[in-house]
């Protein structure tokens, strides 16, 4: 089966879909992105690599951000080293106010990773 964004959005609560749309708007505000959809996640890719992912579910959205540093925050459930320079941060968002300017800043940092800036 080839997974689509619509497959992930189908049958999810409106509140979760609204959070997903809010997340996508923050990602797309960074610049051009492409989508890579798999069974487990909708991944957002920059010129060089995927940098973030999200998926709505019954409780909100869950996903990840690739950052060059460890972020400790209640929205972040785990930060795992991916390479010497990158850490995969898994997150859970359940309320619109959690997608604030601080979270938007992390998305911008992740977007830079997607553009390959971590390689310089």
DSSP file (Angstrom, degrees, kcal/mol; ACC not computed):
  #  RESIDUE AA STRUCTURE BP1 BP2  ACC     N-H-->O    O-->H-N    N-H-->O    O-->H-N    TCO  KAPPA ALPHA  PHI   PSI    X-CA   Y-CA   Z-CA
    1    1 A X              0   0    0      0, 0.0     2,-0.6     0, 0.0    38,-0.1   0.000 360.0 360.0 360.0 136.1    0.0    0.0    0.0
    2    2 A X        -     0   0    0     36,-0.0     2,-0.2    37,-0.0    36,-0.1  -0.870 360.0-139.4 -94.7 120.3    1.2    3.5   -0.8
    3    3 A X        -     0   0    0     -2,-0.6     2,-0.3    34,-0.3    34,-0.2  -0.552  18.8-167.7 -83.3 143.8    0.4    5.8    2.1
    4    4 A X     >  -     0   0    0     -2,-0.2     4,-1.3     1,-0.1     3,-0.3  -0.826  36.8-110.4-122.8 164.2   -0.9    9.3    1.5
    5    5 A X  H  > S+     0   0    0     -2,-0.3     4,-1.6     1,-0.2     3,-0.4   0.904 119.8  58.6 -57.3 -41.2   -1.3   12.4    3.7
    6    6 A X  H  > S+     0   0    0      1,-0.2     4,-1.9     2,-0.2    -1,-0.2   0.848  98.5  58.7 -60.3 -34.9   -5.1   11.8    3.4
    7    7 A X  H  4 S+     0   0    0     -3,-0.3    -1,-0.2     1,-0.2    -2,-0.2   0.907 108.2  45.9 -59.5 -41.2   -4.7    8.3    4.9
    8    8 A X  H  < S+     0   0    0     -4,-1.3    -1,-0.2    -3,-0.4    -2,-0.2   0.794 114.9  47.0 -72.5 -28.1   -3.2    9.8    8.0
    9    9 A X  H >< S+     0   0    0     -4,-1.6     3,-1.5    -5,-0.1    -1,-0.2   0.724  86.9 109.1 -86.0 -22.4   -5.9   12.5    8.3
   10   10 A X  T 3< S+     0   0    0     -4,-1.9     3,-0.1     1,-0.2    -3,-0.0  -0.270  89.4   0.8 -61.0 136.6   -8.9   10.3    7.7
   11   11 A X  T 3  S+     0   0    0      1,-0.2     2,-0.3     3,-0.0    -1,-0.2   0.655  94.5 135.3  63.7  19.8  -11.1    9.6   10.7
   12   12 A X    <   -     0   0    0     -3,-1.5    -1,-0.2     1,-0.1    46,-0.1  -0.711  64.4 -93.6 -94.9 151.4   -9.1   11.8   13.1
   13   13 A X    >>  -     0   0    0     -2,-0.3     4,-2.2    44,-0.2     3,-0.5  -0.285  31.0-119.5 -61.5 147.0  -10.8   14.2   15.5
   14   14 A X  H 3> S+     0   0    0      1,-0.2     4,-2.5     2,-0.2     5,-0.2   0.853 113.8  58.4 -56.4 -36.7  -11.2   17.8   14.2
   15   15 A X  H 3> S+     0   0    0      1,-0.2     4,-1.8     2,-0.2    -1,-0.2   0.901 107.8  46.1 -61.5 -40.4   -9.1   19.1   17.1
   16   16 A X  H <> S+     0   0    0     -3,-0.5     4,-2.4     2,-0.2    -2,-0.2   0.890 111.4  51.5 -68.9 -39.9   -6.2   16.9   16.0
   17   17 A X  H  X S+     0   0    0     -4,-2.2     4,-2.6     2,-0.2    -2,-0.2   0.887 108.1  52.4 -64.5 -38.3   -6.6   18.0   12.4
   18   18 A X  H  X S+     0   0    0     -4,-2.5     4,-2.1     2,-0.2    -1,-0.2   0.906 109.9  48.6 -63.9 -41.2   -6.5   21.6   13.4
   19   19 A X  H  X S+     0   0    0     -4,-1.8     4,-2.5     2,-0.2    -2,-0.2   0.907 110.9  51.0 -63.8 -41.6   -3.3   21.0   15.4
   20   20 A X  H  X S+     0   0    0     -4,-2.4     4,-2.7     2,-0.2    -2,-0.2   0.934 110.4  48.4 -61.0 -46.2   -1.8   19.3   12.4
   21   21 A X  H  X S+     0   0    0     -4,-2.6     4,-2.2     1,-0.2    -1,-0.2   0.883 110.9  51.3 -62.2 -38.2   -2.7   22.2   10.1
   22   22 A X  H  X S+     0   0    0     -4,-2.1     4,-1.8     2,-0.2    -1,-0.2   0.911 110.7  48.5 -64.6 -42.5   -1.2   24.6   12.5
   23   23 A X  H  X S+     0   0    0     -4,-2.5     4,-2.2     2,-0.2    -2,-0.2   0.935 110.6  50.7 -61.3 -47.7    2.0   22.6   12.6
   24   24 A X  H  X S+     0   0    0     -4,-2.7     4,-3.2     1,-0.2     5,-0.2   0.893 107.1  54.3 -59.3 -41.2    2.2   22.4    8.8
   25   25 A X  H  X S+     0   0    0     -4,-2.2     4,-1.5     1,-0.2    -1,-0.2   0.899 108.6  48.9 -60.9 -40.5    1.7   26.2    8.6
   26   26 A X  H  < S+     0   0    0     -4,-1.8     4,-0.4     2,-0.2    -1,-0.2   0.905 113.8  46.7 -65.3 -40.7    4.7   26.7   10.9
   27   27 A X  H >< S+     0   0    0     -4,-2.2     3,-1.6     1,-0.2     4,-0.5   0.951 112.8  47.9 -64.5 -49.7    6.8   24.3    8.8
   28   28 A X  H >< S+     0   0    0     -4,-3.2     3,-0.7     1,-0.3    -1,-0.2   0.738  99.7  67.9 -68.3 -21.9    5.8   25.9    5.5
   29   29 A X  T 3< S+     0   0    0     -4,-1.5    -1,-0.3    -5,-0.2    -2,-0.2   0.702  92.5  63.1 -67.2 -18.1    6.5   29.4    6.8
   30   30 A X  T <  S-     0   0    0     -3,-1.6     2,-0.3    -4,-0.4    -1,-0.2   0.790 118.9 -89.1 -76.5 -28.4   10.2   28.4    6.9
   31   31 A X  S <  S-     0   0    0     -3,-0.7    -1,-0.3    -4,-0.5     2,-0.0  -0.937  73.2  -9.6 145.9-169.1   10.4   27.9    3.1
   32   32 A X        +     0   0    0     -2,-0.3     2,-0.3    -3,-0.1    15,-0.1  -0.317  61.6 173.8 -63.7 138.4    9.9   25.2    0.4
   33   33 A X        -     0   0    0     13,-0.1     2,-0.3    14,-0.0    13,-0.2  -0.959  20.4-148.7-138.0 157.4    9.3   21.7    1.7
   34   34 A X  E     -A   45   0A   0     11,-1.9    11,-3.0    -2,-0.3     2,-0.4  -0.862  20.6-125.5-119.3 162.9    8.5   18.3    0.1
   35   35 A X  E     -A   44   0A   0     -2,-0.3     2,-0.4     9,-0.2     9,-0.2  -0.867  16.9-172.0-111.6 140.6    6.5   15.5    1.8
   36   36 A X  E     -A   43   0A   0      7,-2.3     7,-2.9    -2,-0.4     2,-0.5  -0.970  16.5-162.2-128.0 115.9    7.5   11.9    2.2
   37   37 A X  E     +A   42   0A   0     -2,-0.4   -34,-0.3     5,-0.2     2,-0.2  -0.855  15.2 166.3-107.9 129.3    4.6    9.8    3.5
   38   38 A X        -     0   0    0      3,-2.6     3,-0.1    -2,-0.5   -36,-0.0  -0.713  52.9 -91.0-125.6 179.7    5.1    6.4    5.1
   39   39 A X  S    S+     0   0    0     -2,-0.2     3,-0.1     1,-0.2   -35,-0.1   0.844 124.2  36.3 -60.7 -34.1    2.8    4.2    7.2
   40   40 A X  S    S+     0   0    0      1,-0.2     2,-0.3    15,-0.0    -1,-0.2   0.655 122.4   7.1 -97.7 -16.6    4.1    5.7   10.5
   41   41 A X        -     0   0    0     -3,-0.1    -3,-2.6     2,-0.0     2,-0.6  -0.998  54.9-121.9-163.6 155.7    4.6    9.4    9.7
   42   42 A X  E     -AB  37  54A   0     12,-1.5    12,-2.0    -2,-0.3     2,-0.4  -0.955  41.5-157.8-102.5 112.7    4.2   12.4    7.4
   43   43 A X  E     -AB  36  53A   0     -7,-2.9    -7,-2.3    -2,-0.6     2,-0.5  -0.750   8.9-147.1 -99.8 140.1    7.8   13.6    6.9
   44   44 A X  E     -AB  35  52A   0      8,-3.3     7,-2.7    -2,-0.4     8,-1.3  -0.907  19.8-161.8-105.2 129.2    8.8   17.1    5.8
   45   45 A X  E     -AB  34  50A   0    -11,-3.0   -11,-1.9    -2,-0.5     5,-0.3  -0.896  10.4-161.9-119.4 141.3   11.9   17.4    3.8
   46   46 A X        -     0   0    0      3,-2.8    69,-0.2    -2,-0.4   -13,-0.1  -0.158  54.6 -71.8 -94.0-162.5   14.3   20.3    2.9
   47   47 A X  S    S+     0   0    0      1,-0.2    68,-0.2   -15,-0.1     3,-0.1   0.837 131.1  26.1 -63.5 -33.1   16.8   20.3    0.0
   48   48 A X  S    S-     0   0    0     66,-2.9     2,-0.3     1,-0.3    67,-0.2   0.787 125.6 -21.7-103.0 -33.3   19.1   17.8    1.8
   49   49 A X  S    S-     0   0    0     65,-1.5    -3,-2.8    -5,-0.0    -1,-0.3  -0.984  72.1 -70.8-167.6 167.5   17.0   15.7    4.1
   50   50 A X  E     +B   45   0A   0     -2,-0.3    -5,-0.3    -5,-0.3     3,-0.1  -0.515  40.9 173.0 -68.9 143.8   13.9   15.1    6.2
   51   51 A X  E     +     0   0A   0     -7,-2.7    15,-2.5     1,-0.4     2,-0.3   0.514  57.5  17.4-131.5 -14.3   13.9   17.4    9.2
   52   52 A X  E     -BC  44  65A   0     -8,-1.3    -8,-3.3    13,-0.2    -1,-0.4  -0.986  54.1-169.0-156.5 158.1   10.5   17.0   10.9
   53   53 A X  E     -BC  43  64A   0     11,-2.2    11,-1.8    -2,-0.3     2,-0.3  -0.988   5.5-179.9-149.2 155.3    7.5   14.7   10.9
   54   54 A X  E     -BC  42  63A   0    -12,-2.0   -12,-1.5    -2,-0.3     2,-0.3  -0.993   7.5-176.7-154.7 154.0    4.0   14.7   12.3
   55   55 A X  E     - C   0  62A   0      7,-2.0     7,-2.1    -2,-0.3     2,-0.1  -0.917  23.6-131.3-153.4 124.7    0.9   12.6   12.5
   56   56 A X  E     + C   0  61A   0     -2,-0.3     5,-0.3     5,-0.2     2,-0.2  -0.485  34.1 165.3 -73.4 148.1   -2.5   13.4   14.0
   57   57 A X  E >   - C   0  60A   0      3,-2.7     3,-1.0    -2,-0.1   -44,-0.2  -0.797  55.0 -72.8-145.6-169.4   -4.1   10.9   16.3
   58   58 A X  T 3  S+     0   0    0      1,-0.2     3,-0.1    -2,-0.2   -42,-0.1   0.681 128.9  42.9 -67.4 -16.9   -6.9   10.7   18.8
   59   59 A X  T 3  S-     0   0    0      1,-0.1     2,-0.4   -43,-0.0    -1,-0.2   0.446 125.0 -81.9-108.4  -2.5   -4.9   12.9   21.4
   60   60 A X  E <  S-C   57   0A   0     -3,-1.0    -3,-2.7   -47,-0.0     2,-0.4  -0.976  75.2 -34.1 142.0-127.9   -3.5   15.6   19.2
   61   61 A X  E     -CD  56  93A   0     32,-2.5    32,-2.9    -2,-0.4     2,-0.3  -0.985  44.9-167.2-131.9 148.5   -0.3   15.2   17.1
   62   62 A X  E     +CD  55  92A   0     -7,-2.1    -7,-2.0    -2,-0.4     2,-0.3  -0.935  28.6 122.5-125.2 154.6    2.9   13.4   17.6
   63   63 A X  E     -CD  54  91A   0     28,-1.9    28,-2.6    -2,-0.3     2,-0.3  -0.944  43.0 -98.4-178.0-161.3    6.0   13.8   15.7
   64   64 A X  E     -CD  53  90A   0    -11,-1.8   -11,-2.2    -2,-0.3     2,-0.4  -0.977  10.7-157.6-147.1 158.1    9.7   14.6   15.6
   65   65 A X  E     -CD  52  89A   0     24,-2.0    24,-3.0    -2,-0.3     2,-0.7  -0.996  17.8-138.7-133.4 136.4   12.2   17.4   14.9
   66   66 A X  E     + D   0  88A   0    -15,-2.5     2,-0.3    -2,-0.4    47,-0.3  -0.880  34.8 172.1 -95.4 116.5   15.9   16.9   14.0
   67   67 A X  E     - D   0  87A   0     20,-2.6    20,-3.2    -2,-0.7    43,-0.1  -0.853  42.5-130.2-125.4 158.5   17.9   19.5   15.9
   68   68 A X  S    S+     0   0    0     -2,-0.3     2,-0.3    18,-0.2    20,-0.1   0.362  93.2  38.0 -87.8   5.0   21.6   20.2   16.4
   69   69 A X  S    S-     0   0    0     18,-0.2     2,-0.5     2,-0.0    18,-0.2  -0.944  91.4 -96.7-146.6 164.3   21.2   20.4   20.2
   70   70 A X        -     0   0    0     -2,-0.3     2,-0.5     9,-0.1     9,-0.0  -0.757  34.5-160.8 -87.3 129.4   19.2   18.8   22.9
   71   71 A X        -     0   0    0     -2,-0.5     2,-0.6     2,-0.1    -4,-0.0  -0.942   2.2-158.8-110.2 129.4   16.0   20.6   23.9
   72   72 A X        +     0   0    0     -2,-0.5     2,-0.3     3,-0.0     5,-0.1  -0.945  35.0 131.5-109.9 119.7   14.4   19.9   27.3
   73   73 A X    >   -     0   0    0     -2,-0.6     3,-1.2     3,-0.3    -2,-0.1  -0.975  66.6-108.6-161.8 153.9   10.7   20.8   27.4
   74   74 A X  T 3  S+     0   0    0     -2,-0.3    18,-0.1     1,-0.3    -1,-0.0   0.754 118.3  57.8 -63.7 -23.0    7.5   19.2   28.5
   75   75 A X  T 3  S+     0   0    0     16,-0.1    17,-1.9    23,-0.1     2,-0.6   0.722  94.2  77.1 -77.2 -20.9    6.4   18.9   24.9
   76   76 A X  E <   -E   91   0A   0     -3,-1.2    -3,-0.3    15,-0.2    15,-0.3  -0.808  55.9-179.1 -93.6 119.3    9.5   16.9   24.1
   77   77 A X  E     +     0   0A   0     13,-2.4     2,-0.3    -2,-0.6    14,-0.2   0.723  68.5   2.7 -89.7 -22.2    9.2   13.3   25.3
   78   78 A X  E     -E   90   0A   0     12,-1.2    12,-2.4     2,-0.0     2,-0.4  -0.972  49.9-160.7-162.7 144.6   12.7   12.1   24.1
   79   79 A X  E     -E   89   0A   0     -2,-0.3     2,-0.4    10,-0.2    10,-0.2  -0.967  21.8-178.8-130.4 116.5   15.9   13.4   22.5
   80   80 A X  E     -E   88   0A   0      8,-2.6     8,-3.0    -2,-0.4     2,-0.1  -0.936  31.9-111.0-119.9 134.2   18.1   10.7   21.0
   81   81 A X  E     +E   87   0A   0     -2,-0.4     6,-0.3     6,-0.2     3,-0.1  -0.425  33.3 174.1 -61.2 133.7   21.4   11.2   19.3
   82   82 A X  S    S-     0   0    0      4,-3.2     2,-0.2     1,-0.5     5,-0.2   0.752  71.5 -14.5-104.6 -46.2   21.1   10.5   15.5
   83   83 A X  S    S-     0   0    0      3,-1.5    -1,-0.5     0, 0.0     3,-0.1  -0.757  86.7 -82.7-137.4-173.6   24.6   11.5   14.6
   84   84 A X  S    S+     0   0    0     -2,-0.2     3,-0.0     1,-0.2    -3,-0.0   0.789 131.9  34.1 -64.6 -25.3   27.4   13.4   16.3
   85   85 A X  S    S+     0   0    0      1,-0.1     2,-0.4   -16,-0.0    -1,-0.2   0.546 112.3  64.4-106.8 -10.6   25.6   16.6   15.2
   86   86 A X        -     0   0    0     -3,-0.1    -4,-3.2   -18,-0.0    -3,-1.5  -0.926  51.1-168.8-127.3 143.3   21.9   15.7   15.2
   87   87 A X  E     -DE  67  81A   0    -20,-3.2   -20,-2.6    -2,-0.4     2,-0.6  -0.995  19.5-138.6-126.4 129.9   19.4   14.8   17.9
   88   88 A X  E     -DE  66  80A   0     -8,-3.0    -8,-2.6    -2,-0.4     2,-0.6  -0.796  20.0-162.7 -88.8 120.4   16.0   13.4   17.1
   89   89 A X  E     -DE  65  79A   0    -24,-3.0   -24,-2.0    -2,-0.6     2,-0.4  -0.917   3.4-154.7-106.3 119.1   13.4   15.0   19.4
   90   90 A X  E     -DE  64  78A   0    -12,-2.4   -13,-2.4    -2,-0.6   -12,-1.2  -0.766  19.8-173.5 -91.7 140.5   10.0   13.3   19.7
   91   91 A X  E     -DE  63  76A   0    -28,-2.6   -28,-1.9    -2,-0.4     2,-0.4  -0.880  22.8-153.9-133.1 162.5    7.1   15.5   20.7
   92   92 A X  E     -D   62   0A   0    -17,-1.9     2,-0.5    -2,-0.3   -30,-0.2  -0.990  11.8-170.1-135.1 125.9    3.4   15.4   21.6
   93   93 A X  E     +D   61   0A   0    -32,-2.9   -32,-2.5    -2,-0.4     3,-0.1  -0.976  17.9 159.7-118.4 127.9    1.1   18.4   21.1
   94   94 A X        +     0   0    0     -2,-0.5     2,-0.3     1,-0.2    -1,-0.1   0.492  63.7  44.1-122.9 -10.2   -2.4   18.4   22.6
   95   95 A X  S >  S-     0   0    0      1,-0.1     3,-1.7   -76,-0.0     4,-0.4  -0.990  75.3-124.7-139.0 145.5   -3.3   22.1   22.6
   96   96 A X  G >  S+     0   0    0     -2,-0.3     3,-1.8     1,-0.3    -1,-0.1   0.852 107.9  63.0 -56.6 -36.8   -2.9   24.9   20.1
   97   97 A X  G 3  S+     0   0    0      1,-0.3    -1,-0.3     2,-0.0     3,-0.2   0.665  89.3  69.7 -67.9 -13.2   -1.0   27.1   22.5
   98   98 A X  G <  S+     0   0    0     -3,-1.7     2,-1.4     1,-0.2    -1,-0.3   0.728  84.8  70.9 -73.2 -20.7    1.7   24.5   22.6
   99   99 A X  S <  S+     0   0    0     -3,-1.8    -1,-0.2    -4,-0.4    -3,-0.0  -0.461  80.0 144.2 -90.6  62.1    2.6   25.5   19.1
  100  100 A X     >  -     0   0    0     -2,-1.4     4,-2.5    -3,-0.2     5,-0.2  -0.093  69.7 -79.8 -92.5-171.2    4.0   28.8   20.3
  101  101 A X  H  > S+     0   0    0      1,-0.2     4,-2.0     2,-0.2     5,-0.1   0.854 128.7  55.0 -63.2 -35.5    6.9   31.0   19.1
  102  102 A X  H  > S+     0   0    0      2,-0.2     4,-1.6     1,-0.2    -1,-0.2   0.942 110.5  44.8 -62.6 -46.3    9.4   28.8   21.0
  103  103 A X  H  > S+     0   0    0      1,-0.2     4,-2.1     2,-0.2    -2,-0.2   0.902 110.5  55.0 -64.1 -40.6    8.2   25.7   19.2
  104  104 A X  H  X S+     0   0    0     -4,-2.5     4,-2.2     1,-0.2    -1,-0.2   0.872 104.6  55.2 -59.3 -36.8    8.2   27.6   15.9
  105  105 A X  H  X S+     0   0    0     -4,-2.0     4,-2.2     2,-0.2    -1,-0.2   0.888 105.8  50.6 -63.4 -39.4   11.8   28.4   16.6
  106  106 A X  H  X S+     0   0    0     -4,-1.6     4,-2.5     2,-0.2    -2,-0.2   0.890 108.6  52.5 -65.3 -37.9   12.6   24.7   17.0
  107  107 A X  H  X S+     0   0    0     -4,-2.1     4,-2.6     2,-0.2    -2,-0.2   0.914 108.3  50.8 -63.2 -41.3   10.9   24.1   13.6
  108  108 A X  H  X S+     0   0    0     -4,-2.2     4,-1.9     2,-0.2    -2,-0.2   0.909 110.2  49.6 -62.5 -41.2   13.1   26.8   12.0
  109  109 A X  H  X S+     0   0    0     -4,-2.2     4,-1.4     1,-0.2    -2,-0.2   0.923 111.9  48.2 -61.3 -43.8   16.2   25.1   13.5
  110  110 A X  H  X S+     0   0    0     -4,-2.5     4,-2.2     1,-0.2    -2,-0.2   0.888 106.9  56.6 -64.6 -39.0   15.0   21.8   12.1
  111  111 A X  H  X S+     0   0    0     -4,-2.6     4,-1.5     1,-0.2    -1,-0.2   0.905 102.9  54.9 -59.2 -41.4   14.4   23.4    8.7
  112  112 A X  H  <>S+     0   0    0     -4,-1.9     5,-2.3     1,-0.2     6,-0.3   0.884 106.2  52.0 -59.3 -38.1   18.0   24.5    8.6
  113  113 A X  H ><5S+     0   0    0     -4,-1.4     3,-1.7   -47,-0.3    -1,-0.2   0.926 106.5  53.6 -61.5 -44.5   19.0   20.9    9.2
  114  114 A X  H 3<5S+     0   0    0     -4,-2.2   -66,-2.9     1,-0.3   -65,-1.5   0.785 105.8  53.5 -60.9 -27.4   16.8   19.9    6.3
  115  115 A X  T 3<5S-     0   0    0     -4,-1.5    -1,-0.3   -68,-0.2    -2,-0.2   0.511 120.6-110.6 -84.5  -5.4   18.6   22.4    4.1
  116  116 A X  T X 5S+     0   0    0     -3,-1.7     3,-1.9    -4,-0.3     4,-0.2   0.571  75.2 135.9  90.2   9.4   22.0   20.9    5.1
  117  117 A X  G > < +     0   0    0     -5,-2.3     3,-1.3     1,-0.3    -4,-0.2   0.751  64.4  67.3 -64.4 -22.7   23.2   23.7    7.2
  118  118 A X  G 3  S+     0   0    0     -6,-0.3    -1,-0.3     1,-0.2    -5,-0.1   0.636  92.1  63.0 -70.9 -11.9   24.4   21.3    9.9
  119  119 A X  G <         0   0    0     -3,-1.9    -1,-0.2     1,-0.2    -2,-0.2   0.523 360.0 360.0 -89.1  -6.6   27.0   20.0    7.4
  120  120 A X    <         0   0    0     -3,-1.3    -1,-0.2    -4,-0.2    -2,-0.1   0.461 360.0 360.0 -88.5 360.0   28.9   23.3    7.2
